[in-house]
Amino acid sequence: MSKKSVGLAIFLGIFGFGGFYAAGLKKGLMLFAAVAIVGALIANFISPNLAFITTIASVYVSYKWVSEHNAALPMGKGQA
């Protein structure tokens, strides 16, 4: 396993694809579906202006999953 880029996870998380990069197909698909469904519900029933909350959640979860992945990696030579 190799270290994953936090910046790339955050960038992809903005578009809802950070879960695929951070955790793989199954968890990524669940995150994508949850963001799409919750975002649509918020936009339709509360306010379209508040739908960005799901984007923030997607970015946070992607960042968290990549951070957990990187923390679980063993420290090798030359890594601080």
N, C-alpha and C positions, 0 to 999 in steps of 0.2 A: 504494500500500500504506500502511496506517496501523499505528500502534503498537498492539500487543496487550497486554492486561492480564495481568501475572504472577500477581496474586492470583486472578483468574478461572481461569487455567490450573491453578493449584494446587488450587482448590476443585473444579473439574471432574475433575482427576486423581484425587482421592480416590474418585470414583465410576467411574473408568475412562474418562471422556469427554474428558479434557484433550487427548488426542492429536488429536481431531477439531477442537477449537478451535485448537490450536497449529499443526498441520501440514496439515490438510485431510482429505479423505475417505479416500484410499488409505493414507497412513501412520497415520491415526487408527484405521482399521479393523484394520490389522496390529497396532498396539499393544493395542487392545481384545481382539483374539483371543488374543494372546500372554499378556496378563494373565489372561484367563479360563481358558485351558488350563493355564498354569503354576500358577495359584492352585488349580485343581481337583486337579491332580496333587499339590501340596504338601499340601492338605487331606486327600486320600484316602490317600496313601502315607507321609507323614511325620507331620504333626500339624496338626489344624485351627487350633491356636493360632498356628502359624507362617505361615498363609496371608496375614497382613497384610503380609508382605514384598513381595508383588506390588503391593499398594496403594502402598507406599513407592516402589517402582520406577516405577509409573505417574506418581506425583507428580513424581519427579525428572526423568523423561524429558519430561513436559509442560513443566516449568519450563525445562529445557535448550533445548527447541525454541523456546519463546517468547523466551527470552533471545537465541538465535541470530537469530531473525527480527528482533527489535528492534535488534540490533547491526548488521544488514545494511541497515537503513534509512538513507538519507542525512540528515544533520543539516540541519534547516531553520531559518528565523528563529524566534527565541524558544525554541529547544530547547537545553538545556544538555548 
